[in-house]
Amino acid sequence: MRGCLVQSRKTTSVLAAALLFCGLLGPGTAPPATGGGPACRPAELFATDNTTDGFELPAVATIALTGTVVTGSTLVDGVFWSNERQQIGYERSREFHLCVVDAPTLHNAAEALHRQFNQEAVLTFDYLPQNAPEADAILITVPDIGIARFRDAFASDLAAHHRLRGGSVTTADHTLILVAGNGDLDVARRLVEEAGGDWNATTIAHGRREFVN
């Protein structure tokens, strides 16, 4: 699981969720809980950082209004295939580390960002046990892959355009992040190796993905 994840319940205010970043309220600190609701579980949300006046905090506030807790975020360089434009796009993006009560709440958070910030598509990944019936995807992380190498590899791999639809590289430590369907492991591995990555160094998590557009 990526980011500094905490177990908490639904936040009682937008401000509490907006402050719940590593180093602000501190790891392991949750906003006040209301009642005896179910504990949340970790998830990821990828969105384009496409505003000129700051995206992170307004996005956190939008997500919080859906009852989702943001536990941190990571700035990434995104490479994606646009079905709408039928071409590859390159945009600075942000991976939000979330804690959600259930799948509908995660969908609602993605839908809210999609509408408010005019996103072409928002990708979510809900961590689940490998044998869960709804686990249809894997999240793959690979260290030490630069954005230029990944961009070139993705641009030349037609299968990756339609089956993976893109990927992200963290700006701080150059970690590649791919979200692939369970049946697309071969495409993901080829793409990693074409980008100069070491497949033996990969970390794989299981879960459910959704493109909200």
N, C-alpha and C positions, 0 to 999 in steps of 0.2 A: 504494500500500500504506500502510495506516494504522499509526501507532505507530512506535517505534524498533526496527526488525526487524534481527536478526542472523542470520548463517548459522552453524549449529552442528550438532552431532550429539547423539545421545541423552544426556541428563543421567545422571550416575552417582549422583545423590542428590536427594531431595526438596528438601533445603535449598538446593542449588545453583540449582535452578529457581526456588525461592521468592525467592531474592535477585536473580535476573536481571531487575531492573527498571531503567529509565533512571534513572541517578543513584545506584544502589546498587552494582552491579558496573561500571556505565558502559556507554555505547553501544559496540558492537563487541566486547564481552567475552563470551566463551562459557564455559559450564561445561566441565569436563574431558570429552573425548570418549573413547569406548570403542571400540577397534578401528578398522576402516576402513569403517564403515557409511556409507550414503548421506547427503549433505547434506540438511538440511531445507528446506522452502519455507514462505512466509508464508501465514497463514490468520487468520480472525477467528472469535470465538465470543461470542455474546450470551446473557447469563443474568440472571435477576432477582436483584437484591441484596436478598434477602428475609429476612435474619437480623437479629437485634437485637444480636448480640454480635460483629460483624465478619464480613465475608464474603470480602473480597479474599484474604487470606493462606490461610485454609482452602481456598478454591477453587483457589488456585495449587498448594497441596500435593496436592489431589485430582487436578488435571490432570497434575501431574508424575509421579504414579504410573502414568500411562498411557504414559509415554515421550514426552510432548509438552513442549516448552520454551515458557514464557511470557516474552515479551520486553517486556511492558508492559500497561497497561490504562487504560481511559478511563471515567469515570463519566458515565452518560447518564440522561435521563428517557425512559422507554419508554411507547409507546402501542401497544396490540396488540388484535387481535380474538381472543376466546376461543371456539373451536369447542365446547369442553366446556360453557361457561356461556351461549353465544350472546349475548355482550355485550362491550363494549369495556372493557379494563382499563388502568389507569394505574399504573405502578410504577417506582421507581428501579431502574436496571439497571446492568450493567457490560459493556463490550466488552473482551474479552481479546484481545490481539495475540499470536499464536502462531507457532511454527515447527514444522512437522510433517513427518514422513518420507513419509507417504502418506495417502490418504483413509480407510482403516480406522482409523488411529491418531487422526485427527481425530474420527471417529465415536465411538470409544471414550472420548475425553475428554469429549465432550458427553453421552454415556450415563452416565458416572460422575458428572458434576455433576447430571444429571437425577435420578439415584437418591439421591444423598447429601443434596441440598438440596431435594428434593420439588418440582422445577420442573415446571410444566405443559408447557413446551416449551423446548428449547434450540436456538437457531439458529446454524448454522455457515456460513461462506463460505470456500471454498478457492480462492485465486487461481490462475488458469490462463490460458494463451494464448487469445486470442479464438477461434482456429480449432480448439481442442482438442475432440475428439468429446464429452467429458463436460461441457463448459462450457455450462451451461443457465441461467445467471443473470448479473446485473450488480449491482455495488455502486455506489450513487450517493451522492455527498456534495455538499451544497449549503450555502454559508455564509449566516450572518445570518438564520436562521429561528428564532423563539422557540417554546417548547414550547406556549404557549397558542394561537398561530395554527395550528400543526400539529395540535394536538389537535382544534380546531374543524373544520379542513378534513377530517381523517380521519373524524371522527364523521359528517359529512354525505355521505361518498362510499361508497356501498354496494359498488361494485365493488372499491374498495381494501380493504375488510374481508376479502373472500374471495380476492383475487388477490395482494395484498401482505402482508396479515395484520398489518401494523403498521409502525412505524418508531421511530427514536430521535433525540433531540437532545442533543448534548453539553452538560453543565452549564457548562463553562468558557467556551466560545466560540460556543455556539449554532449548531453545525453539524448540519444534518439528515443522517441516514444512513438510506438505504432499500436493502433487498435485494429485487430484483424478478426474476421470470422473464424470459427473453429476449423473450417475447411480450407482456410487460406494460409496455413502455416508455411507451406512450401513457397508461396509468393513472398511472404514476409522474410523468410530466411534468404531467399535469393536477393531481395532488395538490400537487406543488411550487408550481405557479402559484397554486393556491387558497390555499396557505399564505403567499403573498406572496414567494416565492423567485424568483430570477432564473435561469431555465433555462440561460442562456448562461454562467453561472458554475459550472455543475456539473462534477464530475469523475466519470468512469465507469471502473470496472475490471471485468474479466470473470472468471468462475469458475464454481464449482459450489456450490449451496446445499443445505442439508438441515435440516429440522425434526426434531429428535429428541424423541419424546414417548412 
